[in-house]
């Protein structure tokens, strides 16, 4: 039997994850049964939501058991196929193991067309983050020309697309991020009207006031915590809040008591709605078609932070909580040179 490597959950983290929570093991390379394909991983995604799967608690994403291989969205090449849907050499994407090779049900994979752009974009702007941004903003946020849209974690894979789509909708766009490099990217390259470095701002409330003199009509929340606390009092009448992520709380051992700010909703009559991209699965293609056009036209730009080497996958994941990435954080597992 040929061998391959996979990452397993070694232990459940308490607070922020560490390298001790991951174990790299060598196993026999699996063989596909009828209807399955063997995929070699080329690119692996790391995403903040994975932190919830490391807990022993019920959530919208099933938790991993200690000792089990972890899972991620990947782009890979079909090495063997026992399905009529795919042939050897096809490029596919789907939720597979944190592994150099994995077997998958062909019906759970999607074909990636390399002619549409770099195959890595199927994990970013033309994948789950892009679709999340598209439907989260347009369906939940529903921006109108002249609205003020605030996006937290605006330099991330989702937030950066949200801000650009809001700009295309005619809104005034304000982003928050944690470094001057990110701030410059948002304002100089992506066309944000203003951006706030929350790590260098002594008074977030005053900064939001200055950046949003007419209040906030749409808040796309990827973060929660103090940034959301600062935005909340500035919600306008009929504002829309799209709750996409709460990374400020993902590593908290004790979640602060709340909510304490719901009274503002009486005054503003704002709508607050959580969103899961899986709810939009039937409309996934619609979003990708529009996003592909925007990317090809240059209306939506993207960046990828690529960590090379499968052995460095935990580093890439842990870097999400340090704010290391601008744009989409990826692991390149194998070379693709076609």
N, C-alpha and C positions, 0 to 999 in steps of 0.2 A: 504494500500500500504506500502511495505517496503521502507525504505529510504536509500540513499547513499550520499556521498559527492563528490563535484567536485570543481576544481579551475577555476575561471573566471578571465578574464582581466578586472580589475577595472578601469584602466586609462592607457593612453599611456605614456611611460616614455620619459623624456627629458634628454638626456645623458644616464648615466648608470642607469639601472632599480633598483628599490627599492622594499621593501615589500609592499609599498602603492599601487603598480601597480597590486597586486594580491588580490583576495577575495575568501575565502573558504565558500561555501554555501552548504546547505543540500537540496536535491531535492528528489522527488519520484524515486524509482529505476525503470528503464524502463523495458518494456516487449518486447520480440522479436516478430516481425511479420513473415510471411512466408518468408523463405529464409534467415532469420537472426538468430543470436545467441546472448545470453547474456554472457558477459565475465566478470569475476572478475579479476581485475588487480593484478598481483603478483609483477612485476617489471615495472617501468616506466623510460624511457630514458629522459635525458635533453641534449640538443645540442645547440651549438652556433647559428646555423641558426635560431633558434626560436626568437632570438632578432629581426630579420627582420620582423617577423610576428606580432610584437607588434607595428609596425609603420603603419601609414595610407598612405601607398605608394605602388605602384605596384612593384612586385618582382616575382621571379620564384616560391616562395611559397606564397599562398594566405594569406593576412593579416587577423588577427582576429579583429572582431568588439568589441568595449568596451561593456562589459556585456555578451559577449559570452563565453562559456567554451573553454579553451585552448585545444590543441591537442598535442599528443606525440606518439612516437613508444612505444608500450607496449608488454610485454609477460603476458599472462593471461590464466586462466582456464575457459573452457566452463561450465557454470552452467545450461543453458537451450539451447536447439537447436531446431529450426524449419527448419533445413536444413539437407539434406542427406550427406553433406560434412563432418560434424563434429558431434560427439556424446558428451554427458555429460562426463566431465572429461578430454577431450582432451586439450592439451596445444597448444596455438596458439600465433601468433604474427601479429601485424598490427598497423596501425595508428588509434588510438582511442582518446578518451577524456582524459584530466587530471582528472580522476575520479576513484573512487573505483570500480565502475561497469559501463559498457557501452554496448550498443547494436551495432552490426556491421553486415553489409552484409557479409555473409559467403564467397562470392566470392572475398572479399577484404582481407581475412586473409590467413595466411600460417601456416601449421602445424609445430610444434617444436617437435623434437624427443629427449626426455630426455636422451636416451641412447648415444647420440652423445656428451654429456657433460653437464655441468650446464646450466639450461635453460636460465640463465641471459646472456649467451654468444650470444644468438640470437639478442641481442641489441648492441653487441660490436664486438668482433673479428669475430664472425660468423653471423654478421648482417650487417646493413647499413654501419657502419664505416669500417668494414673489406672489404666489397665489394668496397667501395669508394677507399680504399687504393690499392686494387688489380688492378682495372681497371685504376685508375688514374696514378699509377706508370707504369704498363705494357703497357697500350694503349697510354697514353699521354707522359709519361716520357721515355719509351722505353730504359731502362738501358742496357748497354753493359758491359761485363767483363772489368775491369780496369777503368771504368768511376768513376768520383767523383760525388756523389749524396748528395745534401744538403737538409735537411728536417727541416722546422720550426714547432714549437709546436710539437717537436719530441716525447715528453712523453705523448701526448694525445692519444685518442682512434684510430684516423686515422694515425697520424704521427709515432707512435710506430710500427704499422704494416708495413707502407711504408718502414721504415728503415730496418726492418728485411727482407722484400722481396727483397730490393735492395742488401743487403748483400748476400742473396741466389743466386742472379743473378751475383755475382762476382764483385760488385762495391765496391768502398771505400765510406763509409757512414759517414757523419757529421751531427749532429743534434744540434738544438738550443732549450733551455728550460730555465725555470726561477727559479730553485733552485738547490742546491747541491745534494739533494736527487734524483731529477730527472736526473741530470747529471750522478750520480753514477749508477742509474738503466740502463741508456742507454749504458754506456761503460762497466760496470761490468757484467750485466745480458743479455743484448740484443745484445752485440757484435758490437756496433757502434765503428768506428775507432777513432772518436773524438767527443766531445760535448762542446758547448759553453753556459755558463750561462750568458745570455744577461743582466740580472739584476745586475750582478757583474762585467761587462766588461765596462771599460771606453771608449774603442775604438773598436767598432764592426768591422769596416773595417779591422783593423790590426788583429783582432782575426780570421776573415774569411781568410785573407791572410795566416796566420800561419797554420790554419787547412786545407787549400786547396792550397798547393803550386803549384799544376798543374792546377789551375782554377776549374771551376764548369761546369760539363756536363749536369747535371739534377738538377733542383731546384723544389722541391715540396713545394708550398707556401700555408701554412695554416693561415698566419698571416698578411702579408702586412706590411706597415709602415716602421720603421727604419731598421728592419732586412732585408726586401726585398731591401731597398735602399743600404744596405751594400753588399748584394750578387750580385746585378745587374752588377756592373763594372767588376766582375770576371767571367762572363759568357764566356765560350769558343766558338769557332766557331762551329756552328751547335748544340748549346746547346738547351735543351728542358725545358720549364718552364710550370709546371702544376699548374694552379691557382685553388685551392680547397676552400680556405676560406680567409677572411680578418678581423679576429677578432680584430686586432688593431684599426680598423676604425668603428666597429659596433656601438659603443656608441658615436661616434663623432657627435656633433651638427652641425659642419661645416667640410665637407670633404676637405682636402687640395687640392689646385689646381694642376692639373697634367693631363696627365703624362709629366714629364720633362726629362725622361731618355731613350726615344725611340731611340735616336741617337746610343746608344750602339747596338741596333739590326741591324743597318746597318753594323757595323764592324763585329759582331759575327754571323750574319745571323741566329740568334736564333729563335726558334718557341715558341710562348706564346699562350697557349690554356687554357680556362676555362673548368671546367668539372662539370657535375651534375650526380650523381649516378643514377638518374631516367632514364637517357639515356641508361643505361646498363641493364634495366629490363629484356630484352629477354635473357641475358647472366648471370643473377644472379646466377643460379644454378651452372654454370661452375665455377664461382669464389668460391662459398661456398664449392664445392667439393675439390678444390685445397687447400683452407684455412683449411678445416677440416683435411685433410691429414697432412698439416704442423703442426697444433696444436697437433694432436695425436702423431706425430713423435718427438715432442719437438723442431722442427725447428722454430716455431713461438710461443713466449710466450706472455702472456697478463696479465694485472692487472685491477681490478675493484675497484673503490671507491664507496662503497655502503652507501648511506644515508638512515637510517631507519625511517619509518613513513611517511605516506601520507601527514600529516600536515607540513612536512619539505621539500616538493617539491620545493617551491620557494628558500629556502636556497641552495639546490643542484644546481639549475639553476644559481643563483647569484654567487655561488662559481666558476663557469666556468670563470668568468671575473676577479677573484682574483687569478686564477692559483692554486686553492686548490687541484685539482685532479691529480693523476698519473694514466694514462690509462683511462678507460671508467667511466664516472660519471653516477650513477644509483640511483634510489629511490626504496627501497623495500617497497611495499605497503601492502603485505600480506605474510604469511608464506607458504612455499611449502616444504613438508617434505617427498616426495616420491622419 
